[in-house]
């Protein structure tokens, strides 16, 4: 319970603002202006990714309008389905990705079927920063869009070049079609249609996902030789999934963050969103030298946490 107790302490010290906007099936129509609409304000407290004194951050990007998004992230571009028959075109257009005056990063998917050439646009960001260490904890505070045909994600892949899924994939947050379920996932190894035990997941129901941000964390602890080790997924300070680091995966220090909002495709069952804006709002990202509660807390959480189930 040490991790949860520490989490309660820092969430009480959270910021005094919440951007309570969720893009839903009734999302507003796309305005003719190219200027992004303002983000509504709310008085609800916003959780933060602050950590206890035992956990020191070694990387935290600044989200400020004066700082280009490309300072911390590469903007991947293209409209080629990304392996799942998705419909969005990932762009570098500032309407699809920007920093707000309140210190947040917004990844905005725009559905506008009246535009023949750009019916569905979005952004896909890859961090320049790698995890860089053989053990640590990545923490983020985010609020996703929840709507039919929308698939937001915060996840990890090894630095390019890599082979999927041989080198591995870690999904920290992903939800689709507005179902308010987070999927914590691990993929690895050669996939030939029969390797069912090389894809693990745990589902966590978050009924208030459209209305409140949550704190998502991923901790990893790997020997310096890069062989074996353990991983743990957390939501709001509670461990939700554990996994051994499988043999053959790339060293954890070589992984990068990916954030994107996909639209349609196989995962959404072919459903496409209604016209409107669909915002993934990231309030904070940190890479820390340990999870809240330290590595002793990690060991205690390991004993009481379920492994991911085969997909």
C-alpha positions, 0 to 999 in steps of 0.5 A: 500500500506504500505506492498508493499512499504516496500517490494520494499525497501528491495528487492532493497537491495537484494543479487547480485547473482541469480542461474538462472537454471530451470529444464525443459523438456530439463533437462540435462541427469543424469551424472554417477558421484554421485557428484551434478553438479555445479549451474550456476551463473547469475548477476541478483539480488536475492530478499531477505526475509529481513524485515522492522525494525518493523518485527524481525525474531525469527528463521532463519536456516543457509544454509552452507555446514558445517551445516548438513541439519538435523540440522534444518530439519527431512528427511522423507523417503519412496516410498509409493505414499504419498496419491497421487500415486507419483513415487518418493522415498524420500531419505537422499542421499546428492545428493537429498538435500544439502547446497551450498557454496552460502548459499542456500538449494537445494532439488533435484529430480532426474529422471534416468530411466536407474536405475531400483531401483532408477528411481525417487528420491527426498527429503522431509524435515520437520522443527524441528522448529514449528511456536511457536507463535500465531501470526507471519509471515513465509517468504521464497525466493525460485525458483522451478523447472518447468517441466512436471511431477514435483510438488514442494511445500513449505507448513505447517502441524501440528506436528505429530501426526495429522489427515488430513485434520481435523487438517488442511493444509496450502500451501504457494507455490505449482505448477505442470507440469511447468504451472507457477501458484502458488496455495495458499491453505487451507484445514481443517475439516472432508472430506467425498466427500461433504465438498467442502467448506472446501478446499480453494485456489487462483491461481497466475500466475507467468510467470517468475517462471522458471527464477526468485525467488520470495518471498512467505509469510504467516502471521497468527494472532490467539488469545492466546486461539487458537480459530479463527483468520486470515491468509494471503498469500503474493507473492512479498509483495502483498496479494493474499489470505486471510482466517479466521482460521477455528474452529477445526484446530490445534493451529497455534503455533504447525505447521511445515514447509514441503518442497519437490519435488514430481514426477508424481502422481494424481496431475501431471495427471500421467505424469512423468518427463524426465531424469534429475535434478529438483532443488527447491532452497531455498535462505532464510527462516525466521519466524518473529514476524510480516509481513512487514508493521506490523499488521496495514498493515495486517489489511489494506491488509485484507480489500482489499484481496479476500478470497480463493475460494472453490475447 
